[in-house]
Amino acid sequence: MITIPLISQWFRTFASEKPTPCGVPESAPLEIFLPKGSLWHPAGKKCPVAINCLSGLLWVTEAGDSRDHILELRGQFAASGVGDVAVQALKDSRFSVSLRR
């Protein structure tokens, strides 16, 4: 269970960081829950992000990469930052996303 102090601490941490063009915090991975069939992509174009599947099943693609990537538990994808990235949940899924350095 998440308590209000934890949520407010996370918000202060995230809100105090310098915004990134991708909408992903610089200091820590962002955890995202996607219901089956939902789609997520970074806020900015051509973002070099790392995606880690924490539960469920994800389909990941990056413009300029002809391959499709299916991520299961502990599966990882590192976007090159050359093209736009899209993530779709093939089952209810949870993943983390962070900026690649």
Wavefront OBJ file of the C-alpha trace (Angstrom):
o trace
v 0.000 0.000 0.000
v 1.301 3.465 -0.882
v 0.861 6.078 1.796
v 0.272 9.786 1.267
v 3.734 10.758 2.616
v 5.397 8.471 0.048
v 3.326 9.921 -2.767
v 4.020 13.500 -1.711
v 7.756 12.735 -1.365
v 7.808 11.213 -4.860
v 5.937 14.228 -6.244
v 8.348 16.694 -4.605
v 11.322 14.744 -5.969
v 9.896 14.505 -9.479
v 8.575 18.088 -9.519
v 11.900 19.521 -8.335
v 13.910 17.828 -11.086
v 14.842 19.584 -14.263
v 12.276 18.521 -16.873
v 13.565 16.305 -19.647
v 12.290 16.454 -23.216
v 11.077 12.846 -22.818
v 9.049 13.402 -19.669
v 11.177 10.820 -17.838
v 12.945 11.837 -14.587
v 16.739 11.960 -14.740
v 17.431 10.586 -11.260
v 15.292 7.436 -11.034
v 13.259 5.122 -13.244
v 9.594 5.959 -13.707
v 7.196 3.030 -13.104
v 4.199 2.812 -15.400
v 1.158 0.531 -15.323
v -0.536 -0.179 -18.665
v -3.823 -2.060 -18.923
v -4.048 -4.629 -21.731
v -4.233 -2.920 -25.121
v -2.980 0.460 -23.857
v -0.165 2.349 -25.546
v 2.610 4.520 -24.066
v 5.379 6.566 -25.660
v 7.859 9.132 -24.325
v 6.640 12.720 -24.408
v 9.456 13.827 -26.712
v 10.612 12.500 -30.003
v 13.699 10.334 -30.349
v 14.300 9.649 -26.657
v 17.127 7.297 -25.626
v 15.207 5.324 -22.990
v 15.662 1.965 -21.290
v 12.511 -0.079 -20.702
v 12.349 -2.926 -18.170
v 9.299 -5.194 -17.923
v 8.279 -5.700 -14.279
v 5.149 -7.761 -14.967
v 2.870 -8.700 -17.853
v 3.775 -8.747 -21.536
v 4.870 -5.750 -23.633
v 5.370 -5.104 -27.337
v 8.019 -2.442 -27.985
v 9.020 -0.851 -31.258
v 11.302 1.993 -32.306
v 11.086 3.860 -35.610
v 14.080 2.958 -37.747
v 14.368 -0.522 -36.175
v 12.597 -3.144 -38.303
v 12.384 -5.602 -35.387
v 9.521 -5.978 -32.927
v 10.501 -6.612 -29.315
v 8.368 -8.677 -26.942
v 9.239 -8.200 -23.279
v 8.215 -10.572 -20.506
v 9.138 -10.367 -16.825
v 12.685 -8.930 -16.500
v 12.871 -8.332 -20.272
v 14.751 -5.194 -21.294
v 14.849 -2.882 -24.295
v 17.326 -0.065 -24.880
v 16.155 2.513 -27.411
v 18.884 4.065 -29.501
v 17.185 7.449 -29.539
v 17.179 7.491 -33.327
v 13.408 7.075 -33.697
v 10.160 7.358 -31.773
v 9.441 4.548 -29.286
v 6.049 2.948 -28.623
v 5.127 0.425 -25.928
v 1.871 -1.553 -25.981
v 0.604 -3.860 -23.233
v -0.360 -7.279 -24.584
v -1.533 -8.138 -21.027
v -1.979 -5.878 -18.006
v 1.645 -4.833 -17.490
v 3.970 -2.797 -15.335
v 7.340 -1.494 -16.547
v 10.002 0.999 -15.631
v 11.457 3.539 -18.001
v 14.621 5.569 -17.512
v 16.872 7.765 -19.618
v 19.902 6.028 -21.074
v 23.171 7.826 -20.445
l 1 2 3 4 5 6 7 8 9 10 11 12 13 14 15 16 17 18 19 20 21 22 23 24 25 26 27 28 29 30 31 32 33 34 35 36 37 38 39 40 41 42 43 44 45 46 47 48 49 50 51 52 53 54 55 56 57 58 59 60 61 62 63 64 65 66 67 68 69 70 71 72 73 74 75 76 77 78 79 80 81 82 83 84 85 86 87 88 89 90 91 92 93 94 95 96 97 98 99 100 101
